[in-house]
Amino acid sequence: LDIGANEGQFAATVRRLLPDVEIHSFEPLSEPFSKLERRQSGDRRFFAYPLALGESEAEVFMDQNEFTPSSSLMPCTELHRTEFPFARETAPRRIRMTTLDRWRADRKLPDALLVKMDVQGYEDRVLRGGLSTIAGAAVLIVEVSFAPLYIGQLLFDQIYEIVRPLGFRCAGMIGNTARRESGTILQADAIFVNPLWTPRDVCQVNGTKA
């Protein structure tokens, strides 16, 4: 599950590494969504949805950033504008939102899911709207922040408090982004693993080789 797909960067990487798995990508903004669909056209095991995932089902406004990967349902902080000066200007866009658990209710998916989440400060809402689905996942890759980049967002330790009772443990960080002057880590992709699933289990469910 590719939540916050933007133009399909993560989906393209997954397809190169795992040629046989199903990929379900969610991107609520029309311009990135069109590029996402074109990028993966012809892939019969790829499915795209013009939706945001969150804690409720509604039509809401999203701030489309001039740098679309920074688009968010939450306003940018001044720290964000300072550290990413190329991502300062935004414009509101009306989008559709549902919850992960409601989306999954009518679908048969394997339990050994890899769930990637890159939702610019909205992580806790996505998690709370998908606790049943998340609890059965094998791996979570969640973009986390160590300083507030969006008004009202939860930071890494608070996100960990949500997934830890579900059995997940943090296995490390990739893709670190550091502050320009101090070099301290600002953002990273946290990898959480569910010890109930072994690597062999995941490979068997997804039809890949161990």
N, C-alpha and C positions, 0 to 999 in steps of 0.2 A: 504494500500500500504506500503510495507516493503522495503524501499530504502536503500541499503547498508546492505543486509541481513546477510552477513558472513555465518556462519554455521547453521543459522536458530534459534538462541536463542530467538529472539523477536517473530518470527512466532509461536514457540512452546508455549510461554506464552499466546499469543493471542488466540490460539486454545483452551487452557484450560479455558480461561475466556469467550470466545465467540465461542461456538462449532459450530454454524451454518453459520458464515459469510464466505465470500470468502476472501482468502488471496493471494495477488500477491506480490511475493518477487523478488528482483533484486540483483544479485551478479555477478560481471564480472570476478572474478578470478576462474580458473577451479577447484582448489583443494577445497576451501570452498564451491563452488557451488555443487560439487559432494556430499559433506557431507550434505549440505542443502537438496538436493533431497532425499538422503537416509533417513534423519531424518523425513521427512514428507511423505514418501512413503505410499501409501494406502489412503491418504487424498484426496478425490475427489473434495474438494472445495479449494484445494491449487494449486497454479500455480507458477512456477519458471522460471526466464528468465536470461540467461547468459549475462547480459547487465549492463553497467554503465549508469546512467542518468546524463545529463549535459545540456549545453547551445547549443549544435550542434550535428549533426549526423556525426560520423567519426570513424576511427580507431586510437587509441591513445595508449600511453604507460602509464602504471600505476606502481608505486613502490610497489611491494609486500613485505611487512614487515615480518621479522621473527616471529613477533606476528601479525598474519593476521588481527585482528580487527583494527590495526593501519595502514593498507595499504591505500595508498592515491594516487590521481592524482596530489598531490602537495608535494614538498620535505619537509621533517621534519626540524624544526628549532633546534637549539642547546638546547633550553629550553625543547623541547620534548625529546631529547636524555638524558638530565640530569634527568628529572622527571620520565622517563620510560626507565631505562637502559636495560630492557629486550626487548626493541623494537628499537634497533639501526640499525641493518643491513637490507638492502633492495636490491631487484633485480628487474629490469624492466621486465614487461610483457605486450605484445600487447593485447589490449582488444577492444571490440566494445562499442560504446557509441551512444545513441540517446537522444531525449528530452522526457520529460514526456508527453507533449501535443501531440507530434507525436505518441507516443506509444498508448495513449488513443484514438486517432482519429478513430480507427477501432473497438473500443470496447464499449459496453454498460455497464456502471457502474453506481451505484446509486450516487447521488450528495453528500449524507451525508457520505463522506469518512473520515476515520482516516488515515492520512499520517504520517508515521514515517520515519525520515531521519537521518541516521548515516553515513556520507560520508567524515569524516576526513578533514574538511576545505573546502570542495567543495559545501557547502550548498547554497551559493548565486547563483552558476551556475545552480544547480538543480532547484531552485526556479524560476530563470529567464526563464528557458526552459520549465516551467510548470505552468505559471501564470494563464492560463485559468482553468486548472484542480484544482490548489490550491485554486483559488477563490471560488470554489464550495464546498470545503471540510468543514467538521464540526470541526475537531480537527487536529492540527499539533503537533507532538512530534519531536523536532529538537535538536540534540546534538549541543551545542554552547560552545564556549570558551571565557574566559575573559582575556586571554593572548595568543599571537600567538604561536601555536604549529606546524603550517605548513606555509611555506613561501607564502605570498599573501592571506591568508585567512581573511575573515571578522569576526569581533568579535560580541558578542551578540547584542550590541546596533545597529550595522549596519544591522544585520539580521532582527532585529525588525523594522527598517526603511523600509525594503522591504515588510514585511507581514502586517504591520499596515495599509497602505492604502487599503489593500484588506478587511479590516474590522476585522482582528484578534486582540485579546488582550491577553497579557501574563497572564495566570492564576496561574503560579507558576513554581517551579523547582523540579526535582527529580534526584536521582542518582548523587549527587554532588561528584566530585573528587577534593581533596585539594592538595596543594603543600606539599611536604614531610616535609620541615623545617618550613615554616611560617604558614601553616594551612589555607592560603587564598584559596578561591575557584578558581580552574583552569578550570574546565569543569562542565557542567550539561546538563540534558535533559530538555529543556524549553517546556512547554505546552502552546500552543496558541489555543484559542477557538474562533469560529466564532459565535457571538451572534445572527445571523440570524437563527441559528438552535437551537432548544430547545432539552433537553435530550429525550423528548418523540418523537420528530421528528426523531432523530437518531435511536432510538429503532424501530420505525415503519418501516423505510426504510430498516434497516438491519435485520428485523425479530426477534428481541430480545425483552425481557420483560423490561418494564420501571421500 
